[in-house]
Amino acid sequence: MDRHYLTEAAVQNTLSILARLLAPSSLLIFTYTHKSALDGSNTFNGARRWRYLSRVSAEPFIFGFEPDKLDEILSSYLFMLQSDASTAEIAQRYCVPLGRNEPGNPAYRVATAIRMNV
C-alpha cells in the first residue's frame, strides 16, 4: 500500500478496510513519507528539492506519518508494527555490503505490520 498520494481520511479508510478484510497474522508492507519532510518541520538532505518536485509532479506527496507515532496509529487499526526504517537505513544494511552505491532517502520509509489476533 503506497500512501503518499492519499488524503489522511483516505489512509484511515484504507486501514479500516484492511483491518476488516485481512486474516489475523497477515503481513502489511507499505512505504510512507516522514511527515516532517512534507511540512518542512525537519530538515532532511535534499528535502527542499524533493518537496518542490513533489508539488510540481502529477502525484504530489500529501500525507505522511511521524515514525514515532506509527506503532500507536497502526495498533488502533489492529496492526502491530514489526519494522520501520528509512530507505537510507535499508540501503546501508543491504546495498553497502554488496558494494552498491544506493543512498536511499532518510525521509522515505518502509514499514511492515502484522494483523493482530483479537
Secondary structure, DSSP 8 states (H G I E B T S, - for coil): -B-TTS-HHHHHHHHHHHHHHS-TT-EEEEEEEBHHHHHSSS--TTHHHHHHHHHHSSS-----B-HHHHHHHHHTTTEEEEEEEEHHHHHHHHTGGGT------TTEEEEEEEE---
